[in-house]
């Protein structure tokens, strides 16, 4: 199965999805486990809510509708669904058990493979989520530097120190965390200025690479130097970008060195795992901390991690997803320009970001009906950042480009925007 059986633009039957949603509202606190999977993140009422299964780059919802999947488990399914590498690693090791009362050899094996891949990494420590890894890295940085404040750039997880402006988080945490955007080049200098200003109190700069534009290596090297000058640890949050921009992640891609790197998502291609990696000099200090998790040593995720990392090395995974991303970006942008619509695909090649407007409100206003139209044509997208996986095909990319063309035509026909003339930006 390489292409979905679609309704060719007809309304989807989502009866079972809606029925399950009513049950979830009664039983599941917050509706589902990730806020990024809630119906309001897509096109409410016109978009599937529950996925039943997946094979390769195709998923099937509970009503039997099929789609090419560019959401990819919120970036975790780097190799697609039910990939032989993942399936084999699980089936061949399941009989050994899930977790034991003492450490297991796979902890050492996976750590060796991971540190062989990530630049500057000599030791690793495993956790379960990206937020876990980031919090462990911050605690370690505070211990190493003897300082308490941090700068966070981008989204680094749901833990208190990253989300101090949400209900349930003590106000006092605000004084220890400086949250900074990094959406445009104009946001770069304030980050550097803040490091210079607060450096004597800063333990770490925790930087997540943004998706809506391409950073420059020069900016990151300036951050590196600013951290060095003030004795601040640079922590690269590569929960999403790890193994995608380059095999060694953003460090390799941008030619910049971090003190610590946090990883998740693609580290085990969908199995729950995360890690902090860094030099032995820094990582050995973790022995002095209370950083402990029962399930960090869960064996199947570590076996899958080792197998998946070796699959990345063996295959041309990074080159393939970048090439397909270019094909998608160029195809969609050509179609949109020809029709005079404001849609553009921007960002890094393997992480295509569909953008209607730099104004968030205007973007969502157009993204919702666009996602609905694309779903009717057998393609699942998020409102903004999407992902190419290792088993997407050129045929699926071209199918998606054609679906974009038809969806934009439908939106034009519905009067959702006015066609721009002579390639001018539509409003």
N, C-alpha and C positions, 0 to 999 in steps of 0.2 A: 504494500500500500504506500504509494508515493504522493498521491494527491487526494484531497478529501472529496467525498461525495457531497456536493453542495446543493443549496436550494436556488442557486443562480440569482440571488438578490431577493428572493421571496422571504416573507416573514418566517422566523424560526418557530418551531414547536418547542416551547420551554416548559411544558406543563410540569414535568417531574422536578425540574429545578425549582420552580415556584413552590411546589408542595413541600420540598425539603427545606426551603428557606423559612416557611412558616413554622416548621418543627424546630429549626435551629434558633429562631427568635425566642422560643420557649425554653430551650435546653442548653444552649452554648453561650456562655458569657461573652459579650462583645461580638456575637454572631459567628466568628471564626477565629483562628489562631493568629492570623497576621492581619493587621489593619490594611495592608496593601492588597489583600484578596477580597475585601468586602465589596458588595455589589456597587456601592456608590463610587468606587474607584474606576469604574468602567462606563457602561451605558445602562443604567438601571432600567429594568423592564424589557430591554431589547438585547440582552447579552446573557450567555449561559452563566449560571451561578455555580454549578457542581460538575466537575470532571469525573468520569467513571474510570477511564483507562487511557494509556498512551503507548504508542509503538513508534520508535524512531522520532520523527518530527511531527507526527500526527497524534492528536488527542481526540477522544470521543466523550461527549458529555452524557449525562444520565438519560437524556432523551434520544440518544443515538445519533446526534449531529456530529460530524467530523470537521476538524479544523487543522490547518497548519499552525503550529504553536511557536510564537515568538516571545511569549512570556517566560517560558522555560523554567517554571518553578521559581519565579523571582530571581533568575540567574543561576540557580543551583544545578539545573539539568544541562550541564555543558556538553554532554555526549548524547543528549536526547533521552528518550524514554526506553527503558528495558534494553539498554545497550549490552551486548554480549560480554564486554569486559566487566561490567558491574554485576551482571547475573552470574557469571562464572566465579567471581571473587566471593560472592555470597554463598552460592551452592557448594563450592569446594571447601568452604571453611565453616559452614553452619554446624556441622557435627562436632566441632571443637568447643562449642559453647558460645555464649554471648559475652559474659563477663565473669572473671574469676576472683578468687580471694587474694591473689598476689599478682604482681605484674606479669604480662605475657610477652613473648618474643616479638610479636608484631609491633609493639610500641617502639622497639629499637629499630626494627626494619623500616617502618614508615617514617620515623624521624630521620634515618639515614637518607632515604630517598628524597625527602622534602628538603633537607639541608643541602643536598647535592644540587638542587635546582634553583633555590633562592639565593641571589647574590648576597654575600656577606654573612649568610646564616651558618652557624656552627652547632647550635642546639635548638631544640623545639620543645614546646609544651602543648599538649592537646586539651581542647575543651569541646563544647558542643555547639555554641552559637557565636556569631560575630560579635555580639554585644559582650559575651563572656570574655572573649579574647581581648577585646579593647579594654575592658575594665581591668583585666590582669596586667596588661601592658602599662596602663596608667599607674596602677599600684606599684609596679616594679620601677617605673620611672621616678615616682615620688620617693621611693626608698633609695634609689641610686643617687639622686640629686640632693635629697634632703629638703626639697622645695614642694609646695603644695598646689599651686595654681596650674591650670592647663588651658591651652587654646584648642578648641575643636573646630575643624573646618569641614563642612558638609555633615552628612548624617552618619553617626557612629553607633547607633543603637538606642534602645529604650531605657537604659539604666539611668538612675537619678542624675548622675553628673553630666549627662548629655542632654537631658530633657527637663531642666530645672524650671522652665516656664509652663509646665503642665500641672493639672490638679494632682494632689497627692505627694508632691515633691517639696521638701522643706525649703523655704525661701533662703535660708542661710547658705545653701549650696551655690547660689548664684555668685557669691564672692570668690569662689574657687575656680569657676569655669567661665571662659570667654568664648562665646560661640560666634563664629565668623562665617559669612557667606563666601562663596568663590564662584560667582556666576558669570562675571565679566572681567575683562582685564582691569577695569577700574577698581575691582575688589582686591587686587593683589597687593598694592602698596599699603593699605591699612593692615594687612596681615603682618607685613614686614615691620611696620611702625609699631605694632602692638608687641611684637617680640622684643624690639629694642626698648620699648617703654617698660614692660613688665618682666623682662628677662631674668632679673635678679630674684624673682619670686616664682618663675615658671619651671615646672618639672618637665613638661612635654608639650610639643605641638603634635596633635593627632590629626593628620590630614587625609581626608578621603578625596580621591580624584573625582572632579565633577564630570558629568556625562554630556552636558549641553554644549560644551565647547572643548577644544583641544588646548590643554596647557602647554607651556613651553618648558623645555628643560632648563632654560636660563632662569626662569622664575623659581623653579624648585631648587636649583643650585644656590640661588640667593637665600632661600629659606634655610637650606643646609648651612650656609655660612653664618647666617644670623643666629641660628641655634648654637653653632660652635662658639661664636663670640660670647654668648651668654651662658654657656654651660647647660643648654636645654637639650633634651633628647628629642630627636625627630622620629615620630612613629608614623609609618605609612599604613593607613587603613586600606588594605587590598582585599577586603572581603568580597568585593565585586570584580575588581580589575585583575586580581591574581590569576595568572595562567591565561589571560585573555589578550592583553595588549602585547605581551611577549611571554615566553615560557617562564622567565624569571620575574614577570610582572612589571609594574610601573617603574621599579628601580632600573631594570634592564632597558625598558622602552625609553625612558628619559635620561638614562645615564646619570643617576643620582643615587647616593647611598643613604639609607635610613639606619637608625640605631636599632630599631625594632620594627618588625612587620607583622601585621595581623592578617589572617587568612581564614576564609570559610567558603561558602557557596561551592565553587568549582573544585575545592580541595578533595572532595569525594563524590563529585558528580551527582549529588542528590541525597546521599546519606548524611546524617547529622554529625558534622564534625567541624571544628575550627582549631586554629593554632596561633601561638605567638612564636616567632623565630627571631634569632639575633645572634650576636657574637657570644662566645663562651664567657667572655669578660662580664657582659651584662646578664646573660641568662642564668649563670651560676648563682647570682644574687637572689634568684627566686627561691632558693632553698631556705633563705632567711625569713620568708614571708608565710603568712597563712593563706595560701592559694591552693585549694584542694577541691576536686570534683570526682565523684564516684564514677560517672559515666564517661569521663575523658578517656578511659582505657577500654571502652567497649570495642570488642574485637572485630566485629564485622565492618564497622565504619573504617577502622584502621586498615583492614585488609583491602577494602575497596579503595581507600586513599592510595595505598601503595600501587595497586593495579592501575588506577586511573592516571596517576602521575607518570607511570611508565608508559601508558598508552599515549599520553601527550608527547612524551619524548620520542617514542617509536614512530608516531605518525606525524603528518604535517598539520596538526590540529590548529595551531596559531595562524599559520599561513592560509589555511583553508577558510577559517571563519572570517579572516580579514578580507580575502578575495570575494567571498560571497557578500560580505557587508558592503563592499564597494559596488558590486553589481546591483544590490538593492538600493543603495543611496542614489547612484547615478540614474537608475531606471525610474525611481519615484520622483526625483527632482525634475527629470526631463518631462515626465507625464504631467506633473503639476504645473510646470512653466508653460507647457503647450496649452493647458486649459486656463491659464491665468488665475490659478488659485494660490492662496498664501502658504500652502503646506510645503515644508522643507524637511529633509532628513539631514541632521547635523550630528556632530560628535565623532567619536572614534569608530572606525570601520566595523569592528565586530560588535559594537554596542550602539546600534542606530537609534537616534532619538527623533521621533516624529513631532514636529513643532509647527503649529499654525500661527502663533504669535508669541512675542517675548512678554506680552502682558498675560499673566497667569489666568485671569478671569476670561479674557478673550480666547485664550488657547482652549480652556476647558469647554467653553461654549461651542466650539467647533469640533473638538476632539470627541465629545460624547456621541454625536450623530455619526461621525466618521467611524468610530469603533463599532457602532451598531451596523452600519452598512458593510463593513469588512467582515463582521461575524456572519452576516447573511450570505456572504460569498466565500465562506470557509476559511477565514483567517482570524486568528486571535492575536490582538495587539493590546498593549497598555497605552495609556494616554500620552506618555512621553518616552521614557527609555525602554528599549526592547533589546533582544539578544539573538545573535546567531549561534546555533549549536553545531556540534561536529558532524551531524548527519543531515542537516539541511542540504538540499540539492539545488542545482541551477534551475531545474524544472520547477521546483517549489518557489524559488525566488521570482522567476518569470511569472508564474501563476499569481503571486502576490502583487507584482507590479500591475498586472492586468486588473486585478481586483481593486487596487487603488484607483486606477483610471475610471473604472465603472462606478466606484463609490463616490469619487469626486464629481462625476457627471450627475449622479443622483442628487448630491447635495446642491449642485448648481441648479438643477431642475426644481428643487424645493425652495430655491431662493435664499439659501443659508449664507451665501456670499455672492457678490457681483463679480463676474468675470473681468479680470483686468485686461486691458488692451496692450498689444505690442510688448508683452513680457513684463509690464509694470506690476508691481506688487499689488495683489488684491487686498481690499479692505474688508 
